[in-house]
Each structure stands twice: as structure tokens, then as C-alpha cells.
Amino acid sequence: MTIDCVNLSLATTCRGRCIFCPTDVRGRRIGAKLMPYALAKRILDELAGPEFAALRVLRLGENGDALMNAAFLAILLHARRTLPSTVEIELFTNLEGLTPELSDVLIDEHLIDKLSFNIDGCTKERYEAMKGLSWGKALTHAKHFLERRNEANSPIVATVFTIPAAVYWLEVTSKLGVMPLRRVAIPFMDPTEEFNAVHATLHPWLRLSTDFVYFEHVSGWAERAQFTDRRLDYGDLQCPALSRVEHEAFIAPDGTWYACCWDADNEIVMGNVARTSVRDVWASEERRTIIEMLRVGRFAELGGPCRTVNCCAMRPV
């Protein structure tokens, strides 16, 4: 086994309406919105076995807001008790559900090793236009978590991503040659200036020796609808997520193992770990075939999100 990261989608639903996320198609095909505790436990128990000794990361928050799953804390507790200490547990959240009470439990019980979140705007107007979420909640929850972590001298690392509105607009228009499907009615602001403002807002609470604030890589997955009816030239296009597809697992709430983080509707299916096992899907002919098709650029034949691989690669067509 060479699997080094498992991305568990505990929920295919989210309160956010970020302009760069295809929230309208997330998880429609599988129906299930929340992963049951029993399935998560079964997956985690298997991952704790010797066949998965290379596992280094368990990521919660894939393709939705994990905190919307009522079993989230129970699943996380089981992960921490079951997986080797060498496995880093990362929570990716939009902060909306990261209440002070939950933060205290995560920190006091050391249930995660990394907290990752987006701050996509440096003011209430800009943040809420970009994400459809509460600026006040985001700052209050981030501040409490980070200050409480610092007071407790917890080793939890914080990673903050940001996509300023101008960055998204410029990336989509220049690299894909289209206007974003969803636009924000806010004044233009220099991306570097906005990034610096986000960093300055969080600076008092960050631990500069370990925490990071990044410009997040822009994907065009929310723009796929603009290319689905076009005849695309795949000649020089490559799958930018191929390495992740080869070495990571992406598991939906019903156990469906789908291609990658940009397969929002779980269209490229390698198997289902609820019906078989993680090991069986990892070793399956279906998975090997999909990876080989990605390697040689058979994107149209694969269909699904791979049909518009230009949006993943942010390349003009």
C-alpha cells in the first residue's frame, strides 16, 4: 500500500455560497449528505491496520462542511483513538460551525493536528459577498480557536487560505478566457493589498513560527458549465491532480470513492468502500484503469469533471 492521505467527506453540504465553489452540484449523484458514524468507524478501523502504514494524513472537510455532520465529534474521537500518532488529522472548515465550545474540546483533547480555513475578503462587505457567510462569526470563531490554542500551548497548526475577489476574476478571465458565472458587486481592490489586510487581521492570533497564510490556488471547477458543450482540444492538457489521485483516497458519505477534490458531484467512481473495503478499492482494476486514462489524457472518454480538465488546469482552450 502506498496510500498517504485519506480525505473523508463527512458531509456533502455547506452553508457557504463561495463564488469559486460549485455548491449547486455537490454530491447530487450519491444522495447521501452525511456519513454515518458506523461507516466512518469501519473505514478508520481498516486504516489503522498494518497495510496502511504509509498513511500520513486524515483530512476531514472534503467536498463539504464536516461540522454539519452531527456525528463529527464522535468520528473524530474514534480517529484519534484508533489511528497511529504518526497520522496528522487535519480539519478544513469554513468556521461557521466552529463554535467556542467545540474549539475548546478540539484543543483540550488534542483531536486535530491542523486547522485550515479560508478568509476570502478583508472586510464584512467583501467576505460576505465572496462566501455568503457571516464575517462576524468567522472572525469570532477564528479568534477564539487561535487564542485558546495559544493559551493552552497546543501544537495545533493553523493554515489560512485566501482568494481575493480580484484574484479569482483575473485568473478566470486570463486563463480560461471567460467571465466568472457568479460575480460580486464590490469595488476592485488590489489583491496584494487585500491579502495583507487579511494577514493583518489575523496576525495578533497567529503563531508565526508554525502558522501560514497563503494565496490559495484558483481552480475553475465552478466554471465547468461554460465548457460542457464545447469541443475541447485535449492535446496539451494534463491532469493537475494526478499525483493526488494516485496516492490519496476521496470517500463520499455513502462510501463512494471518487476521483479527486474537484469531482464535486462524485462522477468518476472507483468503487465503494461500504460494499467492499478500502483495500479492495485501492487495488481494484477500476481504479487502475481510471488512473491510466488520466495519465494518457483520455479525458473525454472518462467524462464527468475530466471532460472539462481545462478548468482544473486553468488552461485556455
Secondary structure, DSSP 8 states (H G I E B T S, - for coil): ----EEEE-SBS--S---TTS-TTTTTTTT---B--HHHHHHHHHHHTSGGGTT--EEEE-TTS-GGGSTTHHHHHHHHHHHS-TTSEEEEEE-STT--HHHHHHHHHTT--SEEEEE---SSHHHHHHHHSS-HHHHHHHHHHHHHHHHHTT---EEEEEE--HHHHHHHIIIIISS--SS---S----HHHHHHHHHHHHGGG--TTT-EEEE-----GGGGGGTTTS----TT---TTHHHHHHEEEE-TTSEEES-TT-TT--SEEEETTTS-HHHHHT-HHHHHHHHHHHTT-HHHH-GGGGGHHHHHT---
